[in-house]
Amino acid sequence: MGTFTQAQYQKSINPGCEQRGYVESGHLLEKLEFALAVAVGSGDQTRIQELRTRIEALGDNREEPGT
């Protein structure tokens, strides 16, 4: 029997971990979008650009807002 990588080990002991990662990613996206709304409200252009870059790097969660 060979050695496991951390990802393989996690998958072997908890097969649902890949789906949980997707959910956690969606939660992070929601948090970033909320922070972006606050930054837009306050007019903080530096923070707005930083948050838009992070949101873009995270990608689309394939959900419509509010669903």
N, C-alpha and C positions, 0 to 999 in steps of 0.2 A: 504494500500500500504506500502511495507517495505522500508528499506533504501538500497540505491545503494552503491556498492563499487566504487572506482574511475574508475576501468576498465569497470564496467557495465555502469556507467554514460557516459563515453567517447563513448562506443559502441552505447548507445541509442541516443546520439546527433550527432554522426558521424560514421555511420556503416562502412565506409571505413578505419577506423583507424587501424584495424588489418593488412590490406594490406600495409598501409603506414609504419607501424613498420617493415615489412619485407623489404621494399625498403630502409628504413633508415639503417637497419642492413646491407644490401648489400653495401650501401655507406660507412659505417664504415669499412667493410671488405676491400673495395678498398683502403681506406686511410691507413689502417694498412699494406696492401701488398705493397703499394708505400713506406711507411716508412721503411719496411723491405728491399726493394731494395736499398734504400739510405744507410741503415746501412750496408748491405752486401758490397756495393761499398766502404764504408769508413773503413770497417774491424772492426767495433765496436761489438765485440762478446757478450758483456753484453746486449746491445740493441737488437741484433739479437735474442738472446734467449728469452728476454722479449716479443718481438713482435710475435715470433712463438707461444709462450704460449697463448698470447691474441687471435691470429688468430684461434688456435685450440679450445679455449674455446668458441669462437663465432660460430664456425661450418662452414660447407660448404654452399655456397649460391646457389648451384645447377646450376651454369652457367659456361660455358667455358670462359676462359679469352678473353677479347675483344669483347664479345657479348652484 
